[in-house]
Amino acid sequence: MNPAGIDPTVRSEQTTELQIQNRTLEMNLLQESLARAHMQQRLHEAEEQRLGLRVMRAARLRRKAERASLRARKALAVALM
């Protein structure tokens, strides 16, 4: 028995177990981090898609307003003649 009364093999087994636990924790944290990054990327893509749809809708409404304005101008010109 050593002076401290601790079996060195138990200590090395505990150290090995702690190292395995630490690696497992690190792997779990890596998986969580990867999942979080993936989710943020998906949210960013969804926001870009919503912005693109808004731009397309605005362009469509602008063209519709321009056609209505042209029709109103033609109707006014016909009424004044």
Secondary structure by P-SEA (a helix, b strand, c coil): cccccccaaaaaaaaaaaaaaaaaaaaaaaaaaaaaaaaaaaaaaaaaaaaaaaaaaaaaaaaaaaaaaaaaaaaaaaaac
